[in-house]
Amino acid sequence: MREETKGVIYMALDILESIKTNSSESDIKNFISIDSDIYSEVKEEIYQLLSGKNIEKISNNNKNRNEKEELIGLLPIVLIDKEKFPSNFDIIKLAEYSLSIKGLSKRKRSRNELIGIIVSELAEKEDKELDLFLKLWRKFMDESNNSLDKNKNTKINLTISSNLENTNNKETNFVDVWLEFFNNNKEK
């Protein structure tokens, strides 16, 4: 990083510090509101970047906080996809078997209601409860995307591994492939 760039960043941090200090001490509290905790974390991360130190620790702290938010933001987009989840029962299977959300099949619900309940349940779960799902979901999607890159003419290559072969001539859909993948990999 050029020294001029570092100088500008340091100057911007000084300005933010000044605004933070002045806005908290005076009647101008609504001018710019700066969260002290977030400001301190960002400032420390920037200082470490500028000094060339490894910021892995800071990234890991923020990573845990953001993974649940990422999942909550991403999952509705995935669940709305009727090619991957043709029926509400497919959404229920994913939620019950890989997210441990029970009771969705007790009464008939609209697709949007199911997705809303799942998002609400995820928001209440501890981060560690979602770690396995997130780790395997990323791996699954990476492998699916790699299969797609190799086979551009297909919508999705459902044979991610030889263990996912179609049985009893039943059509295998995205959820069945995911659940098979999840079950085969969760003990590893």
Secondary structure, DSSP 8 states (H G I E B T S, - for coil): --HHHHHHHHHHHHHHHHHHHHHHHSS-TTT----HHHHHHHHHHHHHHHHT---HHHHHHHHHHHHHHHHHHHHHHHHH-TTT--SHHHHHHHHHHHS----GGGS---HHHHHHHHHHHHHHS-HHHHHHHHHHHHHHHHHHHHHHHH-TTSS----SSGGG---TT----HHHHHHHHHHHHTT-
